[in-house]
Amino acid sequence: MPVADSDAPTSLVPSRPASARSVRSTIRRAEREARRAGKPRVRPLRAIGTVAAVGALIAGVAFPAYAAIQSDTEAVTIHDVAAGEAQSLVVASEVESPELTGSSYAATTPEEIAKAEAERAAAERAKEQAEAAKAAAAAAAKAQSSSASVASAPSVASAAAPVFNGSFGSPLPGGSYYISRSVGGAHQGTDMVSPAGTPIYAVASGSVVTAGYSGAYGNLVTFVGNVNGSSVEVRNAHMSSIAVSPGQTVSAGQIIGYVGTTGRSTANHLHIEVRINGGLVDPVNVLPI
C-alpha cells in the first residue's frame, strides 16, 4: 500500500476538466495583461507640470533679455523719419522780398512759356528790323554821297584855265583861291580856300587810283603819274563831287572834281598832297600856286 506525502494537500473532491468558456476567458485575460504590460504608463499630471516648468524657465530668460535689448534703442516713428528728412529755410528779418516785375517773372505753365517765347521772338525781330533799317539808311546815305560825287558838275564856263609851270599845272583856276595853310606838323598838304563848286584840275597826267569817300578826307581823288622821270602821287580831298572813276586815265588840266567841305572840314576848300618818288613834298614848292 503506498504511503502519501504528509506535506501535499489532499482533496477529497475529484477534479473536473475545464470548460471551453473558461478557457477562452482565461486566454483573453492573459492577452489584456500582456498588452498592458507592453505599453508605457502615462501620467498626465506629471507631463503637464514638466511642460509648465520649461515654459516658465524660457519666459524668465527671454523676456529680460528682450527688455535689455529694447532699452538701448529708442522707438522710431514715421513722423520722426519725416522730421529728420525735412528741409528748412531760415530767412533773416532784414531781408526784403524784391518786387516782382514783368522782366523778372518766370513763366511756368505751357501757355505762359509759349507767350514769353513769342514776346522774345517779337523783340528780336523788332531789333533786327531796326538794325536793318539803320544799315539801309547808312547805305542810302553812302549811295547818295557816291551818286552826288558823280553828279553833273556845276557850270564852269566862267572859270579861268589852269596855270602851268612846265612840269605841273595849278589845281584851281587862277584868282579863285587863297592858301590858308601848308605842310607842317601833322598837316601833310596845302589848304586852298575856294568857293563851293570851283572846278579842280589834275596837276599832271596819270591814272586814277581812288575816287570816292574816304573818312577824314571826305570825297577823295588820288591819281599817280610820271613827271620828268619821277613817280608822282597826288591826293585831292574834301570835294563836293567827283568827276572821275577809279582806273580812269586823266590828262593834266582835266577836271577831276569840285571844291567842297566833305570829311573833316570846316569850310569849302581843296586839300592837296603831293608825293614824289614816295616822299612828301610841299605843294607850294612844286605847283604854280
C-alpha positions as CSV (number, residue, x, y, z in Angstrom):
1,M,0.0,0.0,0.0
2,P,1.6,3.3,-1.0
3,V,2.4,6.0,1.6
4,A,1.2,9.6,0.8
5,D,3.4,12.7,1.4
6,S,2.2,14.4,4.6
7,D,3.0,18.0,3.2
8,A,0.9,17.8,0.0
9,P,-2.7,19.0,0.2
10,T,-5.2,16.3,0.0
11,S,-8.5,16.9,-1.9
12,L,-11.4,14.7,-1.2
13,V,-13.3,16.0,-4.3
14,P,-12.1,14.7,-7.6
15,S,-11.1,17.5,-10.2
16,R,-13.2,18.2,-13.3
17,P,-11.9,19.1,-16.7
18,A,-12.2,23.0,-17.5
19,S,-15.0,24.1,-19.8
20,A,-14.3,25.8,-23.2
21,R,-15.8,29.2,-22.0
22,S,-13.5,29.3,-19.0
23,V,-10.5,28.6,-21.3
24,R,-11.4,31.4,-23.6
25,S,-11.9,33.8,-20.7
26,T,-8.5,32.9,-19.3
27,I,-6.9,33.5,-22.7
28,R,-8.4,36.9,-23.1
29,R,-7.4,37.9,-19.7
30,A,-3.8,36.9,-20.4
31,E,-3.8,38.8,-23.7
32,R,-5.0,42.0,-22.0
33,E,-2.4,41.7,-19.3
34,A,0.2,41.2,-22.0
35,R,-0.8,44.3,-23.9
36,R,-1.0,46.3,-20.7
37,A,2.5,45.2,-19.7
38,G,3.9,46.3,-23.2
39,K,2.6,49.9,-23.2
40,P,4.3,52.7,-21.2
41,R,2.3,54.0,-18.5
42,V,1.5,57.8,-19.0
43,R,1.0,60.0,-16.0
44,P,-0.8,63.1,-17.5
45,L,-0.4,65.3,-14.4
46,R,3.3,64.8,-14.3
47,A,3.7,65.6,-18.0
48,I,1.7,68.9,-17.8
49,G,3.8,70.0,-14.8
50,T,7.0,69.4,-16.7
51,V,5.8,71.5,-19.7
52,A,4.8,74.3,-17.5
53,A,8.2,74.4,-15.7
54,V,10.1,74.5,-19.0
55,G,7.8,77.4,-20.3
56,A,8.4,79.4,-17.1
57,L,12.1,78.9,-17.5
58,I,12.1,80.2,-21.1
59,A,10.0,83.2,-20.2
60,G,12.2,84.0,-17.3
61,V,15.3,84.2,-19.6
62,A,13.9,85.5,-22.8
63,F,11.8,88.5,-21.6
64,P,14.5,90.1,-19.5
65,A,16.9,89.8,-22.5
66,Y,14.5,91.3,-24.9
67,A,13.8,94.1,-22.4
68,A,17.5,94.8,-22.1
69,I,17.9,95.0,-25.9
70,Q,15.0,97.3,-26.4
71,S,16.1,99.6,-23.6
72,D,19.1,100.6,-25.6
73,T,17.1,101.5,-28.8
74,E,14.6,104.3,-28.9
75,A,11.4,103.7,-30.9
76,V,11.3,105.5,-34.3
77,T,8.1,106.5,-35.9
78,I,7.2,107.7,-39.4
79,H,6.8,111.2,-38.0
80,D,10.4,111.1,-36.6
81,V,11.7,110.0,-40.0
82,A,9.8,112.8,-41.8
83,A,11.1,115.3,-39.3
84,G,14.6,114.2,-39.8
85,E,14.4,114.4,-43.6
86,A,12.6,117.7,-43.7
87,Q,14.4,120.8,-45.1
88,S,14.0,124.2,-43.5
89,L,14.6,127.7,-44.8
90,V,15.7,130.4,-42.4
91,V,15.2,134.0,-43.7
92,A,16.8,136.9,-41.8
93,S,14.4,139.5,-40.7
94,E,16.3,142.3,-42.6
95,V,16.0,140.5,-45.9
96,E,13.4,142.3,-48.1
97,S,11.5,140.5,-50.8
98,P,12.1,142.0,-54.2
99,E,9.1,143.4,-56.1
100,L,8.1,141.1,-58.9
101,T,8.2,142.8,-62.2
102,G,7.4,141.7,-65.7
103,S,11.1,141.3,-66.6
104,S,11.8,139.1,-63.5
105,Y,8.7,137.0,-63.9
106,A,9.4,133.4,-64.9
107,A,6.7,131.5,-66.9
108,T,5.8,128.1,-65.5
109,T,2.8,126.9,-67.5
110,P,3.0,125.8,-71.1
111,E,0.8,128.8,-72.1
112,E,3.0,131.3,-70.3
113,I,6.1,129.8,-71.7
114,A,4.7,130.0,-75.2
115,K,3.7,133.6,-74.7
116,A,7.1,134.5,-73.3
117,E,8.8,132.9,-76.3
118,A,6.6,134.8,-78.7
119,E,7.3,138.1,-77.0
120,R,11.0,137.4,-77.0
121,A,10.9,136.4,-80.7
122,A,8.9,139.6,-81.5
123,A,11.5,141.7,-79.6
124,E,14.3,140.1,-81.5
125,R,12.6,140.7,-84.9
126,A,12.0,144.3,-83.9
127,K,15.6,144.7,-83.0
128,E,16.7,143.1,-86.3
129,Q,14.4,145.3,-88.3
130,A,15.7,148.4,-86.5
131,E,19.3,147.4,-87.3
132,A,18.4,146.6,-90.9
133,A,16.6,150.0,-91.2
134,K,19.7,151.7,-89.8
135,A,22.0,149.8,-92.1
136,A,19.8,150.6,-95.1
137,A,19.8,154.3,-94.1
138,A,23.5,154.3,-93.9
139,A,23.8,152.6,-97.2
140,A,21.4,155.0,-98.8
141,A,23.4,158.0,-97.4
142,K,26.6,156.5,-98.7
143,A,25.0,155.8,-102.1
144,Q,23.6,159.3,-102.2
145,S,27.1,160.6,-101.4
146,S,28.6,158.5,-104.1
147,S,25.9,159.5,-106.6
148,A,26.5,163.1,-105.7
149,S,30.2,162.6,-106.3
150,V,29.5,161.8,-110.0
151,A,26.5,164.2,-110.4
152,S,26.5,166.8,-113.0
153,A,29.2,169.4,-112.4
154,P,28.5,173.0,-111.7
155,S,28.8,175.4,-114.5
156,V,32.5,176.3,-115.1
157,A,32.1,178.4,-118.2
158,S,33.5,181.4,-116.4
159,A,36.3,179.5,-114.7
160,A,39.8,180.5,-115.7
161,A,42.1,178.0,-117.3
162,P,44.7,176.3,-115.1
163,V,48.2,177.7,-115.0
164,F,51.3,175.5,-115.9
165,N,54.9,175.9,-115.0
166,G,56.3,173.3,-117.4
167,S,56.1,170.3,-115.1
168,F,52.8,170.8,-113.2
169,G,49.6,172.7,-113.5
170,S,47.6,174.6,-110.9
171,P,44.8,172.6,-109.2
172,L,42.4,175.6,-109.2
173,P,41.7,178.4,-111.6
174,G,43.9,181.5,-111.0
175,G,42.4,184.1,-108.7
176,S,39.7,181.7,-107.3
177,Y,41.5,180.8,-104.0
178,Y,43.9,181.7,-101.3
179,I,46.2,179.5,-99.2
180,S,45.3,179.2,-95.5
181,R,48.0,176.7,-94.5
182,S,50.5,174.3,-96.0
183,V,52.7,171.3,-94.9
184,G,53.8,171.4,-91.3
185,G,53.5,169.2,-88.2
186,A,50.7,166.6,-88.8
187,H,49.3,168.5,-91.7
188,Q,50.6,166.9,-94.9
189,G,49.2,169.1,-97.6
190,T,48.2,172.6,-98.7
191,D,44.7,174.0,-98.0
192,M,43.4,176.2,-100.8
193,V,40.2,178.0,-99.7
194,S,37.8,178.5,-102.6
195,P,34.1,178.8,-103.2
196,A,32.0,175.6,-103.3
197,G,31.7,174.1,-106.8
198,T,35.0,175.6,-108.1
199,P,36.5,173.1,-110.6
200,I,39.5,171.1,-109.5
201,Y,42.1,170.2,-112.2
202,A,44.6,167.3,-112.5
203,V,48.0,168.9,-111.9
204,A,49.6,166.1,-114.0
205,S,48.7,163.3,-116.3
206,G,48.2,159.8,-114.7
207,S,45.8,157.1,-113.7
208,V,43.1,157.4,-111.1
209,V,43.6,155.1,-108.1
210,T,41.0,156.3,-105.6
211,A,37.7,158.1,-106.4
212,G,35.2,158.0,-103.5
213,Y,34.5,158.9,-99.9
214,S,37.5,158.2,-97.6
215,G,37.0,159.1,-93.9
216,A,38.6,162.4,-92.9
217,Y,39.5,163.2,-96.5
218,G,35.8,163.2,-97.4
219,N,35.4,162.8,-101.2
220,L,38.9,162.0,-102.4
221,V,40.5,161.6,-105.8
222,T,44.1,160.1,-105.9
223,F,46.0,159.6,-109.1
224,V,49.5,158.6,-109.9
225,G,51.7,159.5,-112.9
226,N,55.2,160.2,-114.1
227,V,56.7,163.7,-114.3
228,N,60.2,164.2,-115.8
229,G,61.0,160.5,-114.9
230,S,59.8,160.8,-111.4
231,S,56.8,158.9,-109.9
232,V,54.2,161.3,-108.7
233,E,51.2,160.7,-106.4
234,V,48.6,163.5,-105.9
235,R,45.7,163.5,-103.4
236,N,42.7,165.9,-103.8
237,A,40.4,165.9,-100.7
238,H,37.1,167.4,-99.4
239,M,35.4,167.6,-102.8
240,S,31.7,168.3,-103.1
241,S,31.5,165.9,-106.0
242,I,33.8,163.7,-108.1
243,A,34.1,163.7,-111.9
244,V,36.3,160.7,-112.5
245,S,36.3,156.9,-111.7
246,P,39.0,154.5,-110.4
247,G,41.2,153.2,-113.2
248,Q,40.4,156.1,-115.5
249,T,43.3,157.9,-117.2
250,V,43.4,161.7,-116.8
251,S,45.4,164.4,-118.5
252,A,47.0,167.5,-116.9
253,G,44.4,170.2,-116.7
254,Q,41.4,167.8,-116.8
255,I,38.6,168.5,-114.3
256,I,38.5,165.7,-111.7
257,G,36.0,167.2,-109.2
258,Y,34.7,170.3,-107.5
259,V,35.5,172.1,-104.3
260,G,33.5,171.2,-101.2
261,T,33.7,170.6,-97.5
262,T,33.2,166.8,-97.0
263,G,35.0,164.8,-94.4
264,R,36.9,166.5,-91.6
265,S,36.5,170.1,-92.9
266,T,35.0,173.3,-91.6
267,A,34.9,175.3,-94.8
268,N,34.9,174.9,-98.6
269,H,38.5,174.3,-99.7
270,L,40.8,171.9,-101.6
271,H,43.3,169.9,-99.5
272,I,46.1,168.8,-101.9
273,E,49.0,166.5,-101.1
274,V,52.0,165.7,-103.5
275,R,54.5,162.9,-103.1
276,I,57.4,162.5,-105.5
277,N,59.1,159.0,-105.5
278,G,57.3,158.2,-102.3
279,G,58.4,161.3,-100.4
280,L,56.1,164.0,-99.2
281,V,56.8,167.5,-100.7
282,D,55.2,170.9,-100.1
283,P,52.8,171.6,-103.0
284,V,53.7,175.3,-102.7
285,N,57.2,174.4,-103.7
286,V,56.4,172.4,-106.9
287,L,53.0,173.6,-108.1
288,P,52.3,177.0,-109.8
289,I,50.2,178.3,-107.0
